[in-house]
Amino acid sequence: MKVNTDLRLPADQYFTETPKKDLIVLHHTVGGSAKSTFDYWRTDVERIGTAYIIERDGTIYEVFPPECWAYHLGLKIGPMGVVDKRSIGIEIASEGPLMERDGKFYAFGRVAEQTLYSGEVFDAGAAGFRGYRYFAAYTPQVMAAVCELVDSLLTQFNISRQTPASHTEFDLNGLRNYSNVVTHCQLRADKSDCHPGMDWGRSVRECALRVTE
């Protein structure tokens, strides 16, 4: 697996302690690029970030060592950062939710020439997901990189190769102490990452995950 370290946070912008890891959490950025997300994290004094950002072309950026940690979940439970410490966060560079106007799609909640979206669109159907119907689709290159990275981290940190049957249901109480692979939206009811367009079938196959109820 090829990992790019061109986007690297200085050591004072994450926590260098190395707690045991038993959880992987997938996110998407709602941003322009991996670098724009990285640049934002560099300006934030709260030490917010994830160990990895995956660009749309499948480039995997290691932002800080995965054995370390930073705030990436925003959970209001227990001691500050208790779940952040034991989890490895992976961000997917993505526009996230989209707005549709007259057959065109716009990102970042604003209809403007600068936010016009031209990529593939995932339609969550009339019922939508977390208040949105349309999302920027995850590219095939992203899915390949996600599977490769997750598989590698599961081996490196000896994390249980399991994942819930549903990746869209909020279940913080059931999952916060569970060793597995999940998404941010399963731990936060107000988040839409990762959306239902994530190819979990591929992840289950390529990472040899056991699906649990």
N, C-alpha and C positions, 0 to 999 in steps of 0.2 A: 504494500500500500504506500502510495506517495503522499507525503504530508508537507505542506508549504508553511514555512515559518516567517514569511515576509511581514505578516501582520502580527506583531508580538507586543503584548502589554508589558510595561515595566513592572517590576516586582512589587511596587507600592500600590498597584491598582488591582491586585487580587490578594488572596490570603495564601501564604506559602506553607501553612501547616498541611499535613497530608493524612486526613482521616480515612478510614476504611470506606471504599466505594462499593455500593451494592445496588445502584439504581442509575438508569440512563433515561434522560428526559429530552424529548425532541421538541423543538420550537420552530417557528418561522419569524423572520425579523420585522416584516412590514416596513421595508426600507428599500433604498435604491440599489445597493450593492453590498458585498461583504465589507469592502473598505469603508463605505459610509457608516455602517454599523460600528465597525472598529473605531473609526474616528470619533463617533459620538461617545463610545465607552471611554475613550481617552480623556474626554472633558468632564466625565462624571466622577465626582469625588467619593461616591458611595460604594465603589468597588463592585459594580454590576457588570456581568458578562458571562459568557460560557466558554468552555475550554476550546470549542470548535465552532467555526462558521463554514458552511458549505456554499460555495458560489453556484450560480445557475449552470455554469459549464461543468460542474462536478469537482472543481478544485476544492480540496480540503485544507483549510487554514487552521493551524493549531495556535490559538491566541495565548494560551498559557498551559503549563504542564497539567495533564488531566488528573494527576494525583492531588493537585491543589484545588482551590475552590474560590468561587465568587457568588454573589447573590444573583439568582436568575429566576426564582420562583415567586417571590412576593407573597408567601404564605403567612397568614396571621395566626399561627398555631405554635404552641410550645415555646421553648427558648429560641431567640433570634437565630435564624439560619440553620436550624437543626436538620432540615431535609436538604437544604442547599449543600451542606457539608458532605453528605453521604452520596450525593448524586453528581453525575457528569452530564453537563448540558451541551446540546448540539443545536445550533441555530442554522436554519435553512434560509438563505437570502431569497426573499419573496416579497411581492407587493401585498400579499395577503388578501383581505376582502376587497371586492370591487363593486363599483356602482355602475348600473346600466342606464344610459340615456340615449334614446333614439338609435338603438342598435350598436352603440359604441360603449366601451368600458373604460372606467376611470378609477385610478388608485388613490389611496390616502384620504378618502372621504371628500374629495374636492373635484368638481368638474372644471377642468382647465386644459389648455393645450399641453402644459407641462406634465399633467397627470394622466394623459391619454395612454391607455394600456394596449399593446399590440400583440402580446403573447397568447399562448393557449389558455383557455378559460375552463375552469371546472364549474359545472352547474350542480348545486346541491339539491335542486328540485324546488317545487313550490313551497314546501315546508321550511326550506332553508336550514341553516345551521348557525346557531348562536346569533341570530338576527340578520344574517346575510344569506343571499342565494348564490352569489357568484364569487369565485375566488381565482387568483392566479394559480394555474396548474403547476404542480411540481414536475420539472423536466425529467426525462429519462436519465440524463446524466446525474441529476441530483439523487434519484432513487438508487442508481448504481453505487454512488459514493456513500449514501446513507447505509446501505447494506454492508458495504466493505468496512466502513468505520465501526459500525455497531458490532459486527462480528469480531473485529480485532479487539475492541474494548472489552467485550464479554470474556474473551480469552485472557487478555492481559490482567484484568482485575478479578477474574474468577467469579463473575456475576451470573446468577441463575439465568439460564436460557429459557425464560418464560415471558409471556405477555398476555394481558387480558383479552377476552374474546371481543369485547367492544372497546374501540379507541375514541369514542365520542361521548361517552357517559361520564359525568362528573362523579367521582367516588373518592374524595380525599381521605375519608376515614378508613376505607378499605385498602387504599394503596400506599399511604404515606409510610407505612412500616414494612412494605412488601418489596422483595428483591426482584426486579424485573425491568422491562423496557416499556415506557409509557410516553404520553404526550402531555404538554402543558395544560391542555383543556380538560384533561382528566383530573387534574389537581386544582384547577381554578375554574369556577362556573362562569366567570366573566371573560374567558379567553377563547379564541377560535383556532389556536395553533396546537396541533396540526389539524387541518380541515379534513373532511371525509375523502378527499381525493388522494390521500396518501395510499400507496400500494402496499398494504400490509400483507397481502398474500405473498408477494415477492419477498418481503422482509422475513416472514415466517419461514419460507423455504430456504433462502440463502443464509440466514443466520441460525437455522435449526432451532427455532423457537417452539416451545410447547405452549399451546393456547390454553389458558385457564379460565374457568367461569367466575 
